[in-house]
Amino acid sequence: MNPENVKIEPSWREVLAPEFEKPYFDNLTRIVRDDYHRGKVYPPASKIFAAFDASPFYDTKVVIIGQDPYHGPDQANGLAFSVNPGVPFPPSLRNIFTEVASDTGSAVPDSGDLSGWARQGVLLLNTSLTVREGQPKSHAGLGWENLTDAAVRELALRREGIVFMLWGSDAIRKSNYINPEHHLILTSPHPSPLSAYRGFFGNHHFSKANEYLTARGLSPIIW
């Protein structure tokens, strides 16, 4: 695939251009396009690269990595853990807001739309960027992981002082691409109801991220 045909924010398109030219990406594109034509796939096709569009490469200060998009109707909007305004909070997102409130004292918001975080430089990146309706992880192993690995790797290599919040085993594996001497790596169990009480609650990742950013002269995130 010609990278010029990939509709993605320009700085990310430049960084990820080598991936778009690899055989795996051609195969991935074919499978995903066919699935969109055959049935319901989330997020909407126009939102597949929304995480990159919302947080340009050189503006990203924090990276939060999810697994794959929500697989229910009207939930996924291309930003990991986020839902559109008016959509009830999925359990993981509710647990994230509970930890934010406990950690920072901020109130739980009325909306689950996390685009406000993204505009402040929080890259909300799922490991896989698409999913079939009602089939979690149905697009895992198709090649999205190669692309999102490359995104993390390039941020870690080309930038300094980024906070990486890695929740759960899938996200924590991406720490292999990050030098802890140049970035802050925060790990914990995933915020899903199955694991949140095993260490996600009380991880203080949101305040730790802001302390790190502030110490480097960067504006903290308004969570």
Secondary structure as GFF3:
##gff-version 3
##sequence-region A 1 223
A	DSSP	three_ten_helix	3	5	.	.	.	ID=ss1
A	DSSP	alpha_helix	10	20	.	.	.	ID=ss2
A	DSSP	alpha_helix	23	38	.	.	.	ID=ss3
A	DSSP	beta_strand	41	42	.	.	.	ID=ss4
A	DSSP	three_ten_helix	45	47	.	.	.	ID=ss5
A	DSSP	alpha_helix	50	54	.	.	.	ID=ss6
A	DSSP	three_ten_helix	57	59	.	.	.	ID=ss7
A	DSSP	beta_strand	62	66	.	.	.	ID=ss8
A	DSSP	alpha_helix	91	104	.	.	.	ID=ss9
A	DSSP	alpha_helix	115	119	.	.	.	ID=ss10
A	DSSP	beta_strand	122	126	.	.	.	ID=ss11
A	DSSP	beta_strand	131	132	.	.	.	ID=ss12
A	DSSP	alpha_helix	144	158	.	.	.	ID=ss13
A	DSSP	beta_strand	163	167	.	.	.	ID=ss14
A	DSSP	alpha_helix	169	172	.	.	.	ID=ss15
A	DSSP	three_ten_helix	173	177	.	.	.	ID=ss16
A	DSSP	beta_strand	184	188	.	.	.	ID=ss17
A	DSSP	three_ten_helix	196	198	.	.	.	ID=ss18
A	DSSP	alpha_helix	205	215	.	.	.	ID=ss19
###
